[in-house]
Amino acid sequence: MDTTSALHFLSAQRLTIKGIIVAFLILFMLIPAIFIMNLVSERADRQQAVAKEVSSRWATNQTFTGPLLVIPYRESVKTDDGKTTVYKKYAYFLPDLLKINGELQPQIRHRSIYDIVVYRTDMQVEGHFSPVSTQLLNIPEEDLQLHEAFVCIGLTDFRGIEDQLSLLWNETSAVFNAGMPDDRIIKNGLHTPVAIGYDDLTRSNTFKLQLHLRGSENLSFTPVGKTTNVNITSAWTNPSFDGSFLPVHTPEINDNGFSAGWKVQHLNRSYPQSWKDGNYNVADSKFGITLLQPVDSYAKTMRSVKYAILFIALTFGLYFFLEVLQKRTVHPIQYVLVGLALSIFYTLLLSISEYTAFNIAYSIAASATVALITLYTKSIFHQWKIAALFGALLTVLYTFIFVLLQLRDGALLFGSIGLFILLAAAMYYSRKINWYGQLNQ
């Protein structure tokens, strides 16, 4: 192929070559988007680290378990050589009725630029144990060591206990002590000896305790009662109800806070009301409340960064169409500068959203980016009409992405319809382009 033919071929394929270059630039501009994703993850991890630091000094998430009545007993085992060995084992009894009423008092702790949710709670725990039936467990009454009986409760973080904790057992007060004589069921808990005689085995035993507790973000309960009733109120307006059980009725949530109640029966869980020398993971049945932050700016910023390819591809495509239709040449470096402006939008959004509400940060970052690219477009095409049209289309695109960020269940449907419309518009206006270098008349 001689020089003239080569030049003719390159001239005929000018748009194809430029299109390939633009496609390469779109892929190239994904590199800054990846770095920005890593930056968002780093800032989110920093927030989590600060939250853990604050929680470690205040108190972490709290899970309340109990109370459980534990009665040691002796078990004699004969060995092959005829000798008898006596072992000390434990029998566990769960309450027939467990009622918990509490109020969560949320607080916001400020550390650096982050807000961490913590709480105080006042809970009244009461109920009763049904008569102890040792026959069902095949334990002779004479083997029971009633003088060593104790009641135990579980807490995740003892630093959250604000006042001396005591148990009212059959109208007799007993003070809790840290640690567990037997920790197979409750790993981290408190216990107190209780006075129980053989006469007490045949009647119900009542209990009551008042708990003033600190914690962070989440408060959970373990439904150890044959019937467990939990009622919690709070001034927090953005709760999440999680765990193995949801509130029995739709929680009341309004501008003044929330109110939620649970009712769990023993048939709803996987462990019995009493057992001996066994090991059940009662924590698997826990349920509770998480005090969510109203807006997670890092999650929304990360979602917006995932649309970076859409921003860059549509913007570069529009520039390419304008370049062809206006018969002007846009240098690849100018494409790169526009792509960098689109990328800096995300760093602006990330940094500003750490100091103000996400929606305000999005408006500021988008407005600044649209203004910058609109003015740059004016300098390239030398027409305010084209620059204004480009700025308007870019505004529509940022508005479209903002709506997607607000949606949850309908984001995929709305986004798919929007992309279909954009693609249809691009196909419609591309009819005027002869891809061999001449405009259709």
C-alpha positions in Angstrom: 0.0 0.0 0.0 1.5 3.3 -1.1 1.6 6.5 0.9 -1.4 8.0 -0.9 -3.6 4.9 -0.3 -2.5 4.8 3.4 -3.5 8.4 3.9 -6.8 7.8 2.1 -7.5 4.8 4.3 -6.6 6.7 7.5 -8.8 9.6 6.4 -11.7 7.3 5.7 -11.3 5.5 9.0 -10.7 8.7 11.0 -13.9 8.3 13.1 -13.2 4.7 13.8 -9.7 5.4 15.0 -10.9 8.3 17.1 -13.6 6.1 18.5 -11.0 3.4 19.5 -8.9 6.1 21.2 -12.0 7.4 23.1 -12.9 3.8 24.2 -9.3 3.3 25.4 -9.5 6.6 27.4 -12.7 5.5 29.0 -11.0 2.3 30.3 -7.9 4.3 31.2 -10.0 6.7 33.4 -11.2 3.7 35.5 -7.8 3.7 37.1 -8.6 6.9 39.2 -12.0 5.4 40.0 -10.3 2.3 41.5 -8.0 4.5 43.6 -11.1 6.5 44.8 -12.9 3.3 45.8 -9.8 2.3 47.9 -9.9 5.8 49.5 -13.6 5.4 50.4 -12.9 2.0 51.9 -10.0 3.4 53.9 -12.1 6.2 55.3 -14.9 3.9 56.2 -12.4 1.6 58.0 -11.1 4.6 59.8 -14.6 5.4 61.0 -15.0 1.8 62.2 -11.7 2.0 64.0 -12.7 5.2 65.8 -16.1 3.6 66.7 -14.2 0.7 68.2 -11.9 3.0 70.1 -14.8 5.0 71.6 -16.7 1.7 72.4 -13.7 0.3 74.1 -13.7 3.2 76.6 -17.5 3.4 76.9 -18.8 -0.1 76.4 -19.3 -2.3 73.4 -22.5 -3.9 72.1 -24.4 -5.5 74.9 -26.2 -8.8 75.0 -28.2 -9.7 78.1 -28.7 -13.4 78.9 -30.5 -14.8 81.8 -31.2 -15.3 84.5 -30.4 -19.0 84.8 -30.7 -21.1 88.0 -27.8 -23.5 88.3 -27.8 -26.2 91.0 -24.7 -28.4 91.4 -25.2 -32.1 92.0 -23.1 -35.2 92.7 -22.8 -38.0 90.3 -21.2 -41.3 91.3 -19.6 -43.4 88.6 -18.2 -46.9 89.2 -15.0 -47.7 87.4 -14.0 -51.1 86.0 -11.9 -51.9 89.1 -14.9 -51.5 91.4 -14.1 -48.1 92.8 -16.6 -45.3 92.9 -15.7 -41.8 91.7 -17.8 -38.8 92.6 -18.0 -36.0 90.1 -19.5 -32.5 90.6 -21.8 -31.5 87.8 -24.4 -28.8 87.1 -28.1 -28.8 86.4 -29.6 -25.8 84.6 -33.1 -24.4 84.9 -34.6 -21.5 82.9 -37.4 -19.2 84.1 -41.0 -20.0 83.4 -41.7 -16.3 82.8 -39.2 -13.6 81.8 -40.3 -9.9 81.5 -37.9 -7.2 80.5 -39.0 -3.5 80.3 -36.4 -0.9 79.3 -35.7 2.5 78.0 -32.8 3.2 75.7 -31.3 6.7 76.0 -29.1 7.3 73.0 -26.1 9.7 72.9 -23.8 10.9 70.2 -20.1 10.9 70.9 -17.9 13.1 68.7 -14.4 11.9 68.0 -12.4 13.8 65.3 -14.8 14.2 62.4 -16.9 11.1 63.3 -20.1 10.7 65.3 -20.5 7.5 67.3 -23.8 6.3 68.7 -23.7 5.0 72.3 -26.5 4.6 74.8 -27.5 4.2 78.4 -30.4 1.9 79.3 -32.5 1.3 82.4 -34.0 -2.2 82.4 -36.3 -3.9 84.9 -36.0 -7.7 84.7 -38.5 -9.8 86.6 -40.2 -13.2 86.4 -40.4 -16.5 88.1 -39.0 -20.1 88.0 -41.5 -22.9 88.0 -41.0 -25.7 90.7 -37.7 -27.5 90.1 -38.4 -31.0 88.7 -35.2 -33.1 89.3 -37.1 -36.3 88.4 -37.2 -35.2 84.7 -33.4 -35.0 84.8 -33.0 -38.3 86.7 -31.2 -36.5 89.6 -32.0 -37.9 93.1 -32.8 -35.0 95.4 -30.2 -36.2 97.9 -27.5 -35.6 95.3 -28.4 -32.0 94.9 -26.0 -29.5 96.5 -28.5 -26.8 97.2 -26.2 -24.8 99.4 -24.1 -24.1 96.3 -27.0 -23.1 94.0 -26.6 -19.8 92.2 -28.3 -17.6 89.7 -26.3 -16.2 86.8 -26.7 -13.7 84.0 -24.6 -12.9 81.0 -23.3 -9.5 79.8 -21.0 -8.8 76.9 -19.1 -6.0 78.5 -18.9 -5.5 82.3 -17.6 -1.9 81.8 -21.1 -0.9 80.9 -22.5 -1.7 84.4 -23.1 1.6 86.1 -24.4 0.6 89.5 -24.1 -2.2 92.0 -26.1 -5.1 90.6 -28.2 -7.1 93.0 -30.9 -9.7 92.7 -34.2 -9.8 94.6 -34.7 -13.6 95.0 -38.0 -14.5 96.8 -37.9 -11.0 98.5 -34.3 -11.6 99.6 -31.5 -9.4 98.2 -28.3 -11.0 96.9 -25.3 -9.1 95.3 -23.9 -10.3 92.0 -20.2 -11.1 91.7 -18.1 -11.2 88.5 -17.2 -14.6 87.0 -18.9 -17.9 86.6 -18.4 -21.1 88.6 -19.4 -22.9 85.4 -19.0 -21.1 82.1 -20.2 -23.7 79.6 -23.5 -21.9 79.0 -22.6 -18.3 79.7 -19.0 -17.5 79.0 -18.9 -13.9 80.2 -21.3 -13.4 83.1 -22.1 -12.6 86.8 -23.4 -14.9 89.5 -24.8 -14.7 93.0 -25.5 -17.5 95.5 -29.2 -17.9 96.3 -30.9 -19.5 99.3 -32.9 -22.4 98.1 -34.0 -25.4 100.2 -35.8 -28.6 99.5 -39.2 -26.9 100.2 -38.3 -24.3 97.6 -38.1 -27.0 94.9 -41.8 -27.5 95.1 -42.9 -23.9 94.6 -42.3 -21.1 92.3 -39.3 -18.8 92.9 -39.5 -15.2 91.9 -36.8 -12.8 90.9 -36.3 -9.2 90.1 -33.3 -7.0 89.2 -32.8 -3.4 88.1 -30.0 -3.0 85.5 -28.4 0.4 84.6 -26.2 -0.4 81.6 -24.0 1.4 79.0 -23.4 0.1 75.5 -22.7 1.0 71.9 -25.0 0.8 68.9 -26.6 -2.6 69.6 -28.6 -4.1 72.6 -29.7 -7.7 72.4 -31.5 -10.2 74.6 -31.5 -14.0 74.8 -35.1 -15.5 75.3 -34.4 -17.9 78.1 -37.9 -17.8 79.5 -40.5 -20.3 78.7 -42.3 -17.1 77.8 -40.1 -14.1 77.2 -41.6 -10.6 76.9 -39.4 -7.7 76.1 -40.6 -4.1 75.7 -38.1 -1.3 74.7 -38.7 2.4 74.1 -36.3 5.0 73.0 -36.0 8.5 71.6 -33.9 7.2 68.7 -35.7 7.6 65.4 -33.7 5.2 63.2 -33.6 1.7 64.7 -33.0 -1.6 63.1 -34.6 -4.7 64.6 -32.4 -7.8 64.0 -31.5 -11.2 65.4 -33.5 -14.4 65.5 -36.8 -12.8 66.3 -38.6 -9.6 65.1 -41.1 -7.6 67.3 -44.4 -9.4 67.6 -46.3 -6.3 66.4 -45.1 -3.6 63.9 -42.9 -1.3 66.0 -44.1 2.3 66.4 -41.5 4.6 64.9 -42.1 8.4 64.7 -40.3 11.7 65.2 -40.3 11.1 69.0 -38.6 7.7 68.8 -39.7 4.1 68.8 -41.5 1.5 70.8 -41.1 -2.2 70.2 -42.2 -5.4 71.9 -41.2 -9.1 71.5 -42.9 -12.2 72.7 -40.9 -15.5 72.3 -42.1 -18.9 73.4 -39.7 -21.8 74.4 -41.0 -23.7 71.3 -39.5 -21.0 69.1 -35.9 -21.8 70.1 -33.6 -24.9 70.0 -32.8 -25.6 73.7 -35.0 -26.9 76.5 -36.2 -25.4 79.8 -33.9 -27.6 81.9 -31.0 -29.9 81.3 -28.0 -31.4 83.1 -24.3 -31.4 82.3 -25.1 -30.2 78.8 -23.9 -27.5 76.5 -26.3 -25.4 74.5 -25.4 -22.3 72.5 -28.3 -20.1 73.8 -26.7 -17.0 72.2 -27.9 -18.2 68.7 -31.4 -17.2 69.6 -30.7 -13.6 70.6 -32.6 -10.7 69.2 -32.4 -6.9 69.6 -32.0 -3.4 68.4 -29.3 -1.6 66.4 -29.2 2.2 66.6 -28.4 3.1 63.0 -26.8 6.3 61.9 -29.4 8.2 59.8 -27.1 8.4 56.8 -24.1 6.3 56.0 -22.2 8.7 53.8 -19.4 6.2 53.0 -21.9 3.6 51.8 -23.6 6.1 49.5 -20.3 7.5 48.2 -19.1 4.0 47.4 -22.3 3.3 45.5 -21.9 6.6 43.6 -18.3 5.6 42.6 -19.6 2.4 41.1 -21.4 4.6 38.5 -18.0 6.2 37.5 -17.9 4.2 34.3 -21.4 5.4 33.4 -20.4 9.1 33.9 -17.1 8.8 32.0 -18.6 6.7 29.1 -21.6 9.0 28.6 -19.5 12.2 28.9 -16.8 11.0 26.5 -19.5 9.7 24.1 -21.3 13.1 24.1 -17.9 14.9 23.5 -17.2 12.5 20.6 -20.6 13.2 19.1 -20.1 17.0 19.5 -16.7 16.7 18.0 -18.1 15.0 14.9 -21.2 17.1 14.5 -19.4 20.4 15.1 -16.5 19.4 12.9 -14.0 20.2 15.7 -11.1 18.2 16.9 -10.9 17.4 20.6 -7.4 16.3 21.7 -7.1 13.1 23.8 -5.5 15.2 26.6 -8.7 17.3 26.7 -10.7 14.1 27.1 -8.4 13.1 30.0 -8.8 16.5 31.7 -12.6 16.1 31.5 -12.3 12.6 32.9 -10.1 13.9 35.8 -12.8 16.5 36.6 -15.4 13.7 36.7 -13.1 11.7 39.1 -12.4 14.7 41.4 -16.2 14.9 41.9 -16.0 11.8 44.0 -13.1 13.0 46.2 -15.1 16.3 46.7 -18.2 14.3 47.6 -16.2 12.1 50.0 -14.4 14.9 51.8 -17.4 17.3 52.1 -19.8 14.5 53.2 -17.5 14.0 56.3 -18.5 17.4 57.5 -22.0 17.8 56.4 -25.1 15.9 55.2 -24.6 13.6 52.2 -27.3 15.3 50.1 -25.7 18.8 50.7 -22.3 17.4 49.9 -23.6 15.8 46.7 -25.2 19.1 45.6 -22.0 21.1 46.2 -19.7 18.6 44.5 -22.0 18.1 41.5 -22.5 21.8 41.0 -18.8 22.5 41.1 -18.1 19.7 38.7 -20.8 20.7 36.2 -19.7 24.4 36.3 -16.0 23.4 35.7 -16.8 21.1 32.8 -19.3 23.5 31.2 -16.7 26.3 31.2 -14.1 24.0 29.8 -16.5 22.9 27.1 -17.1 26.5 26.1 -13.3 26.9 25.7 -13.2 23.9 23.4 -16.2 24.5 21.2 -16.3 28.3 21.5 -20.1 28.3 21.8 -22.1 29.1 24.9 -25.1 27.2 23.4 -23.2 24.0 23.2 -21.6 24.5 26.6 -25.0 25.2 28.2 -26.5 22.2 26.5 -23.7 20.0 27.7 -24.0 21.4 31.3 -27.7 20.7 31.3 -27.2 17.1 30.1 -24.6 16.6 32.8 -26.9 18.0 35.4 -29.6 15.5 34.3 -27.0 12.7 34.6 -26.0 13.7 38.2 -29.7 14.1 39.1 -30.3 10.6 37.7 -27.5 9.1 39.8 -28.7 10.9 42.9 -32.2 9.4 42.5 -30.6 6.0 42.2 -28.7 6.5 45.4 -31.9 7.3 47.3 -33.7 4.2 46.0 -33.2 0.7 47.4 -35.5 -1.9 46.1 -36.2 0.0 42.8 -32.7 1.1 42.0 -32.1 -1.7 39.5 -35.4 -1.1 37.7 -35.1 2.7 37.6 -31.4 2.5 36.5 -32.1 0.0 33.7 -34.9 2.1 32.3 -32.8 5.3 32.5 -29.8 3.6 30.7 -32.2 2.3 28.0 -33.5 5.8 27.4 -29.9 7.2 27.2 -28.8 4.5 24.8 -31.9 5.1 22.6 -31.1 8.8 22.5 -27.5 8.1 21.5 -28.6 5.7 18.8 -31.1 8.2 17.5 -28.7 11.1 17.2 -25.9 8.9 15.8 -28.1 8.5 12.7 -26.7 11.8 11.4 -23.2 10.5 11.4 -21.6 8.7 8.4 -19.0 6.6 10.1 -16.8 6.9 7.0 -16.2 10.5 7.7 -19.0 12.5 6.2 -22.2 13.9 7.8 -25.5 12.7 6.4 -27.5 15.4 4.7 
